[in-house]
């Protein structure tokens, strides 16, 4: 249990830094190429475990193929490409705060696909997320942030598709295999995207480039995947989600320290409202899932 709490804490730290490194990456490497390389490195991170435990049979099992494919491409490849592209037009703090819209999509998907009933509390919590995003974007109307903010809002729904696919998998699959699959099954689509956008792909080697690549490949696509699966396997999902959702506060602080953002009334109010709504909604959704 202590291991699970430590896993959650370090996962929180890692994702808090994610938008910062994403902002650094836009000047040194194309987003599609970064996700492709990070997925390869992330898979290699788990390769020793796969070889030692002879897990390739599970990894390549035909019954797991479609769920793994959906989890990888909707939970990693496609949304991360969109978020990295959005960072060309918006700030790391805005990106982190607007990621809270994923909880709103979770609420909507639960109604549509899981036939859950709507309550007034769920409606109010969802409205807090929406109002937080609107306040944040209100400060972006007169600059280029608005385009990036909208890209974030309309891309994070993909993570929920990944979660629905994950429900179909056996709980007996080791966390390392799930994390390895999330990287491996993203590679074909990323390779195709590289061919399509080959004319615009760029890379600028240097200290910043290698730092970004190390973080994204080893830390974000390797260690953080494993930490997340460990945490949700041992701890109550609603509590894990609520704690993880506090990471935009860390991102906002780091973004200001690194000079990407300035503390404004808009981002402070947007952060507070979005986080309150997200934490409130995650607890309600988590409670419903646990009852089932």
Secondary structure, 3 states (H helix, E strand, C coil): CHHHHHHHHHHHHHHHHHHHHHHHHCCCECHHHHHHHHHHHHHHHHHHHHHHCCCHHHHCCHHHHHHHHHHHHHHHHHHHHHHHHHCCCCCHHHHHHHCCHHHHHHHHHHHHHCCCCCCHHHHHHHHHHHHHHHHHHHCCCCCCHHHHHHHHHCCCHHHHHHHHHHCCCCCCCCHHHHHHHHHHCCHHHHHHHHHHCHHHCCECCCHHHHHHHHHHHHHHHHHHHHHHHHHHHHCCHHHHHHHHCCHHHHHHHHHHHCCCCCCCHHHHHHHHHHHHHHHHHHHHHHHHHHHC
